[in-house]
Amino acid sequence: MKKRLLALGLCAMMVFSFAACGSSDKKGSGGGDAKPETTFDTVKIGEDFTDLKADVKWVSHRTDLVDNVYKDYISEFNKLYPNIKISVEGITDYAESMTTRLTTGDWGDLCMIPTTVPKTELTNYFSSFGPKAEIEKNYIMLENFSYKGEVYGIPSVGNAQGVVYNKKVFEQAGVTDVPKTPEEYLAALKAIKDKTDAIPLYTNFAANWTMGAWDAYIGGSSTGDADFMNGELVHGSNPFTDNGKNTGPYAVYNVLYQAVAQDLTEDDPTTTDWENSKIMINNGEIGSMVLGSWSVVQMQDAGPNADDIAYMPFPITVDGKQYASAGPDYDFGINKNSSADDQTAALLFVKWFTDESNFAFDQGGVPITIDAEYPEVLKAFDGVELVIDTPAPEGEEDLFSNINTESEVGLNSDNYHVSIIVEAAIAGTPTLDEIVTEWNEKWSLAQESQGA
């Protein structure tokens, strides 16, 4: 797995240049003792700022971890930094709520940066972790929130994009080989419906944010092309049209449309229950869900049948080969307006969390540090090429975001466009072709407006 990531150039490194005030003694207690240029790559955990006193408020999207897992991590961190208090606030509707709170400035010292923040606005809210050229020597997946050579976001964990499923349910349905194409996957779902009592594909429609998970597959997973998202999608013509090869964005969304239209999902999508779905798939009441690799551990921990939970690549094959998009989950961002001590404390916590906590491994994700051990669940991707999006060229850092916003399609930011697919499949109208035709028209107008 590591070799494939290296071959793909995923092992980029990251440095965190961090502004603080005071003298050059990093081992002081903060305030007048803080070093002016503390960086993510140079700070030494357990050696620097060991006497620092600070109160850090951390706002997180992982509401399920606030009162348990995070508390345990913070306790471990406090063994090295007993005078740094970390308090955590969890937000359920994170992306929308945090985007609003950023504009008010009233959000704390550390947060997970919403994907809605354009790169050109990063400096309005966040401190730089340091020069990307230095940080990428030891860390990967820094592109999402790097701008003009500086890193403003440190990934909490990396995700490989696939499908979480219950092996026993698939076996009971007679599905012995992991589906590799849309046709094979839909056939597997039909077999589950016909031969078991499980829901073949659980959409988690009512949770809303889960609908946006489908956007994660339209790049590398469905094309095998690292340049697609910032290349063909931005500059190409009608990127959502069916290419006739069962690949590309259309093929991804068509899996969802067909599954719903063929009654291979829950009876009433408006009544789905995210928290209960974890228990249901663990108990064999659900066959599969389309979610990132971060979800696997949650499903395994939801009941006594952890060994039944597995992960497979999204069922699309490009010229005989399977690919899987890989990229960061939410990134840590430090409030540039917090006090120097609180910023330094936040930096220390992020550094410890990344290097020492083992969070990525524990969560079944891709570690951000180079040479870190990979969890067992990702071994199912052996032979599958991981693809991370090539960053936009200089001068086009916000071009995708601008087109996406102006067109109101809302890829990776607005879950409404995917929800429409479910609603249309239930009603039988409009067809997916009609839906993507509208997307293409809006996208083309936005491309023209943005000079793309």
Buried (B, 14 or more C-beta within 10 A) or exposed (E): BBEBBEEBEBBBBBBBBBBBBBEEEBEBBBBEBBBEEBBBBBBEBEEBBBEBBBBBBBBBBBBBBBEEBBEEBBEBBBEBBEBBBBEBEBBEEBBBBBBEBBEEEEBBBBBBBBBBBBBEBBBEBBBBBBBBBBBBBBBBBBBBBBBEEBBBBBBBBBBBBBBBBBBBBBEBBEBEEBBBBBEBBBBBBBBBBEEBEBBBBBBBBBBBBBBBBBBBBBBBBBBBBBBBBBBBBBEEEEBBBBBEBBBBBBBBBBBBBBBBBBBBBBEEBEEBBBEEBBBBBBBBBBBBBBBBBBBBBBBBEBBEBEEBBBBBBBBBBBEEEBBBBBBBBBBBBBBBBBBBBBBBBBBBBBBBBBBBBBBBBEBBBBBBBBEBEBBEBBEBBEEBBBBBBBBBEEEBBBBBBBBBBBBEBBBBBBBEBBBBBBBBBBEEEBEBEEBBBBBBEBBBEBBEEBEB
